[in-house]
Amino acid sequence: MNFELNEEQQALRDSLQRLLRDTYGFDQRRALVASASGWSEPVWRKLIELGACGLLVPAESGGFGGRNEDVLPVMQSLGVALSMEPYLACAVLAATALRSVPPSQVARQALESIATGDGVIVWAHDEAGMRGSPGRLQTCAHRDGSDWVLNGEKCNVLHGDHASAFVVTAQVQPHKQNPPIGKSDQALFLVQAKGNGVQRDSYRLVDDTPAADLLFADVYAQPLCLDDTLAQEAIRATLNAGVAAACADAVGAMSAAFELASNYVQTRRQFGRLIGENQALRHRLADMFVSLEMCRSMAIAAAVAADRASETNEPREPDAALDLMRAKLMIGQHARAVCHGAIQLHGGIGMTEEYAVGHYLRRVTLLDQLFGDVDTQAASLGDLLALQSGA
């Protein structure tokens, strides 16, 4: 599959790569990981100035009204740099959710905040046992006069520790005392992080990405979408965008790991000769390169599928769903294999904390877990294929 960037995409990619090359060396990243926030606010401001954070924000809210294909080169560049900024959580997931709900002043202002950097608004959907799927929500919302009140828990909220607000998914219940029994309408709400009743338990994920578990106890929330059908479409569009972005991020990470390994075997001498002269290692690198190029194509297919699903107003469009599942499954498998291979080609140094290659494995391991891991995608893909075949 060929994918040629247009002039605007090339300009953004080149500017972003220069920024990350100048400000995001591995030692600088290690210092950021050790800091309280875990990411660089100056780099985040530069991403906003470059317009990267407004790619998925509609033009009427100060963005570019772009597509998931536009995000692809950005995510790949961030993956190469092992960027820790809240781009996926805010500029992809939250922005997609907000632009997918019916237009409102609340949604418009939130989108403007993302585009201008006035706030870090992140997506809060996952709950215990959901494994990245749309799932049955346990977080509940009920009316309190003219207001809406949330109760429940969200887990693994990316950058939830320093977010200013959350886009939260919940089930609508008639009364507070009613537990979520049976099918209830799903809805989306905007919750301010400093609101009364919001509790955060912050931690770092396997690649040191900041995250938090959230507890909502009688928290007042602003409704974004109360229509069950539209809410489910918005949730699916957001998860689709997340899959496409995670695939691109993983391709960036595995490409950097491959480059490190390739350069290493061409310069490392052992027993008086370059280890890259060993034919077995050359074959290993060739296999890794084939996997990398296949994953590049699958990442493009995922971005195209996410756009196709949203443009047809049918987020469960079978062909798009198949492409997204296939891409997430194959990239999840091959990204880890390539990064494992890169570590092995380095020998003992590849296992050290002070060397970058092992951190790429951590990154792709996290990305595999987001939005459904390899096992989840394989099971979902099998179910969908069986359904299509009438089995």
C-alpha positions in Angstrom: 0.0 0.0 0.0 1.4 3.4 -1.0 0.8 6.4 1.1 2.2 9.8 -0.1 2.1 12.6 2.4 0.8 15.9 1.1 2.8 19.1 1.5 1.1 20.1 4.7 1.6 16.7 6.3 5.3 16.6 5.2 5.9 20.1 6.6 4.3 19.2 9.9 6.2 15.9 10.1 9.6 17.5 9.3 9.0 20.3 11.8 8.0 17.8 14.5 11.0 15.6 13.8 13.3 18.6 14.1 11.7 19.6 17.4 12.0 16.1 18.8 15.5 15.6 17.6 16.7 18.8 19.2 14.7 18.5 22.5 14.0 14.9 23.1 17.2 12.9 23.3 17.2 9.8 25.3 19.0 11.3 28.3 16.5 14.2 28.2 13.6 11.7 28.2 15.1 9.9 31.2 15.1 13.2 33.1 11.5 13.9 32.2 10.5 10.4 33.4 12.1 11.2 36.8 10.2 14.5 37.0 7.0 15.0 38.9 4.8 15.3 35.8 6.6 12.8 33.7 6.4 14.9 30.5 7.6 18.2 29.1 5.3 21.2 29.1 7.6 23.2 26.7 7.5 20.4 24.2 3.7 20.2 24.6 3.5 23.9 23.9 5.6 23.5 20.8 3.2 20.7 19.6 0.3 23.1 20.1 2.2 25.9 18.2 2.9 23.5 15.3 -0.8 22.8 15.1 -0.4 19.1 15.8 -2.9 19.2 18.7 -5.6 20.8 16.5 -5.4 18.2 13.7 -8.6 16.4 14.7 -10.3 19.6 16.1 -13.0 21.0 13.7 -12.2 24.3 12.0 -15.0 26.1 13.8 -13.3 25.3 17.1 -9.9 26.5 16.0 -8.5 23.3 14.6 -7.8 21.9 11.2 -10.7 19.5 10.9 -8.3 16.7 9.8 -8.6 13.0 9.6 -6.9 10.0 11.3 -4.6 9.8 8.2 -3.3 13.3 9.2 -2.4 12.0 12.7 -0.4 9.0 11.3 2.9 10.8 10.7 2.7 12.6 14.0 2.2 9.4 16.0 5.0 7.7 14.2 7.3 10.6 15.0 6.2 10.6 18.6 6.9 6.8 18.7 10.4 7.2 17.4 11.1 9.8 20.2 9.3 7.8 22.9 7.4 11.0 23.6 5.7 11.2 27.0 3.3 14.1 26.2 -0.5 13.6 26.4 -1.0 13.6 22.6 -2.8 10.3 22.4 -5.0 10.9 25.4 -5.9 14.5 24.6 -5.4 15.4 20.9 -6.5 12.1 19.6 -8.9 10.4 22.0 -10.6 13.3 23.7 -10.7 15.4 20.5 -12.3 12.5 18.6 -14.9 12.0 21.3 -15.7 15.7 21.5 -16.1 16.1 17.7 -18.2 13.0 17.5 -20.9 14.1 19.9 -23.8 16.5 18.8 -22.6 20.1 18.6 -22.9 22.1 21.8 -21.3 25.0 23.6 -19.7 22.6 26.1 -18.1 20.4 23.4 -17.0 23.4 21.3 -15.3 25.1 24.3 -13.6 21.9 25.2 -12.3 21.4 21.7 -11.0 25.0 21.6 -9.1 24.3 24.8 -7.4 21.3 23.2 -6.4 23.2 20.1 -5.1 26.2 22.0 -3.6 24.3 24.9 -5.7 26.0 27.5 -6.5 22.6 29.1 -5.4 19.0 29.0 -8.6 17.1 28.5 -8.3 13.3 28.4 -10.4 10.3 27.6 -11.8 8.3 30.6 -13.5 5.1 29.4 -11.8 1.9 30.6 -13.1 0.1 33.6 -12.0 -3.1 35.3 -12.3 -6.1 33.0 -13.1 -4.1 29.8 -9.7 -4.7 28.2 -10.1 -1.8 25.8 -13.4 -2.8 24.4 -16.6 -0.7 24.3 -17.9 -3.0 27.1 -20.7 -2.6 29.6 -20.2 0.4 31.7 -20.5 0.4 35.5 -20.1 4.2 35.9 -23.5 5.6 36.3 -25.1 9.0 35.7 -28.4 10.2 37.2 -30.3 13.5 37.3 -30.2 15.8 40.3 -32.8 18.4 39.4 -31.4 20.0 36.2 -27.9 18.7 36.9 -26.2 15.4 36.1 -24.3 13.5 38.8 -21.7 10.7 38.2 -20.7 7.8 40.4 -18.2 5.1 39.4 -14.6 4.3 38.7 -12.3 4.5 35.6 -8.9 2.8 35.3 -5.8 3.3 33.2 -6.7 6.8 32.3 -3.7 8.0 30.3 -2.3 11.2 31.7 -5.2 11.3 34.2 -2.8 12.5 36.9 -2.4 16.0 35.5 -5.5 16.4 33.3 -7.7 19.4 33.7 -10.9 17.6 32.6 -12.1 14.2 31.5 -14.5 13.0 28.8 -16.3 10.3 30.7 -18.5 7.5 29.5 -21.3 6.3 31.7 -24.7 4.5 31.8 -27.8 6.6 32.5 -29.8 5.5 35.5 -33.2 6.9 36.5 -32.2 7.2 40.2 -29.0 7.2 42.2 -30.0 4.2 44.2 -30.6 2.0 41.2 -27.5 -0.1 40.3 -26.7 -0.6 36.6 -29.0 -3.6 36.0 -29.7 -4.7 32.4 -29.3 -2.5 29.4 -29.1 1.2 30.0 -28.5 4.1 27.7 -24.9 5.2 27.4 -23.9 8.8 27.5 -20.8 11.0 27.5 -20.0 13.7 30.0 -17.4 16.4 30.7 -16.0 16.3 34.2 -13.7 18.9 35.6 -10.7 17.3 37.4 -10.9 19.7 40.3 -14.6 19.1 40.9 -15.8 17.9 44.3 -15.9 14.2 44.5 -13.1 13.4 42.0 -10.3 11.3 43.4 -7.2 10.3 41.5 -4.7 7.5 42.2 -1.7 8.3 40.0 1.0 5.9 38.8 3.2 5.1 35.8 2.6 2.4 33.2 5.2 -0.1 31.9 6.9 2.5 29.6 6.6 5.3 32.3 3.6 6.9 30.7 1.7 8.8 33.5 -1.8 7.4 34.2 -4.4 7.4 36.9 -7.4 5.5 38.3 -10.4 7.8 38.9 -13.1 7.6 41.5 -16.2 9.7 40.9 -18.4 10.1 44.0 -21.5 12.3 43.4 -19.6 14.4 40.9 -21.5 17.0 38.9 -20.9 16.6 35.2 -21.8 18.5 32.0 -23.6 16.3 29.5 -22.0 16.0 26.0 -24.3 13.3 24.5 -27.4 11.7 26.1 -28.6 9.8 23.1 -27.7 6.1 23.4 -27.1 5.5 19.6 -25.0 8.7 19.2 -23.1 8.0 22.3 -22.2 4.5 21.2 -21.1 5.8 17.8 -18.9 8.4 19.5 -17.3 5.8 21.7 -16.6 3.5 18.8 -15.2 6.4 16.7 -12.9 7.3 19.6 -11.7 3.7 20.1 -11.1 3.4 16.3 -9.0 6.5 16.4 -7.1 5.2 19.3 -6.4 1.9 17.5 -5.1 3.7 14.5 -3.0 6.1 16.6 -1.5 3.2 18.7 -0.6 1.3 15.5 1.2 4.3 14.1 3.0 4.9 17.5 4.1 1.3 17.5 5.5 1.5 14.0 7.5 4.5 15.0 8.9 2.7 18.0 9.8 -0.5 16.2 11.4 1.5 13.3 13.7 3.2 15.9 14.5 -0.1 17.5 15.3 -1.6 14.2 17.6 1.3 13.3 19.5 1.0 16.6 20.0 -2.7 16.0 21.1 -2.2 12.4 23.6 0.5 13.3 24.9 -1.6 16.2 25.7 -4.7 14.2 27.4 -2.5 11.6 29.8 -1.0 14.1 30.3 -3.6 16.9 33.4 -5.6 16.5 34.0 -8.9 18.1 36.8 -11.4 17.6 38.4 -8.9 15.1 35.5 -8.5 12.8 32.1 -6.7 12.5 29.3 -8.8 13.9 27.2 -7.6 11.0 29.3 -9.8 8.7 27.7 -12.8 10.2 25.1 -14.1 7.7 22.7 -15.3 10.4 22.5 -11.7 11.8 21.9 -10.3 8.4 19.1 -12.7 7.9 17.7 -11.7 11.2 17.8 -8.1 10.3 16.1 -8.8 6.9 13.2 -10.6 8.7 12.9 -7.6 11.1 12.8 -5.2 8.1 10.1 -7.2 6.4 8.0 -7.1 9.6 8.5 -3.4 9.9 7.5 -2.6 6.3 4.4 -4.8 6.6 3.4 -3.0 9.8 3.8 0.4 8.1 1.2 -0.7 5.6 -1.1 -2.1 8.3 -0.8 1.2 10.2 -1.9 3.1 7.1 -4.8 0.6 6.6 -5.9 1.2 10.2 -6.0 5.0 9.8 -7.9 4.7 6.5 -10.3 2.2 8.1 -10.9 4.6 11.1 -11.7 7.4 8.7 -13.9 5.2 6.5 -15.9 4.1 9.5 -16.6 7.6 10.8 -17.3 9.0 7.3 -20.0 6.4 6.6 -21.6 7.1 10.0 -21.4 3.4 10.7 -18.7 2.8 13.2 -19.3 -1.0 13.1 -18.9 -1.1 9.3 -17.6 -4.7 8.8 -14.7 -4.0 6.4 -13.4 -1.2 8.6 -13.7 -3.2 11.7 -11.8 -6.1 10.1 -9.0 -3.8 9.0 -8.7 -2.3 12.4 -8.6 -5.7 14.1 -6.1 -7.1 11.7 -3.8 -4.1 12.0 -3.9 -4.1 15.8 -3.3 -7.8 15.9 -0.5 -8.0 13.4 1.3 -4.9 14.7 1.0 -6.1 18.2 2.7 -9.3 17.3 5.4 -8.0 15.0 6.3 -4.9 17.0 7.2 -6.9 20.0 9.1 -9.5 17.9 11.1 -6.7 16.2 11.9 -5.0 19.5 12.8 -8.4 21.1 15.1 -9.0 18.1 16.7 -5.6 18.5 17.5 -6.3 22.1 19.0 -9.7 21.3 21.2 -8.3 18.6 22.6 -5.8 21.1 23.5 -8.6 23.6 23.8 -7.6 27.3 23.8 -3.8 26.7 20.3 -4.1 25.3 19.0 -5.1 28.7 20.3 -2.1 30.5 18.1 0.8 31.7 20.6 3.3 30.4 20.3 2.1 26.8 17.3 3.1 24.6 16.4 -0.1 22.8 14.7 -1.8 25.8 12.5 1.2 26.3 11.0 0.7 22.8 10.0 -2.8 23.9 8.2 -1.3 26.9 6.5 1.2 24.6 5.1 -1.4 22.2 4.1 -3.6 25.1 2.0 -0.8 26.4 0.5 0.0 23.0 -0.4 -3.7 22.6 -2.5 -3.6 25.8 -4.4 -0.4 24.8 -7.7 -0.8 23.0 -7.5 -4.6 23.2 -4.3 -6.7 23.1 -3.3 -9.4 20.7 -5.5 -12.1 22.3 -8.5 -9.8 22.5 -8.1 -8.8 18.9 -7.7 -12.4 17.7 -10.9 -13.4 19.5 -12.9 -10.4 18.2 -11.6 -11.0 14.7 -12.6 -14.7 14.8 -16.0 -13.8 16.1 -16.6 -11.2 13.3 -15.3 -13.6 10.6 -17.6 -16.4 11.9 -20.5 -14.0 11.9 -19.9 -12.9 8.3 -19.6 -16.5 7.2 -22.8 -17.4 8.9 -21.2 -19.9 11.2 
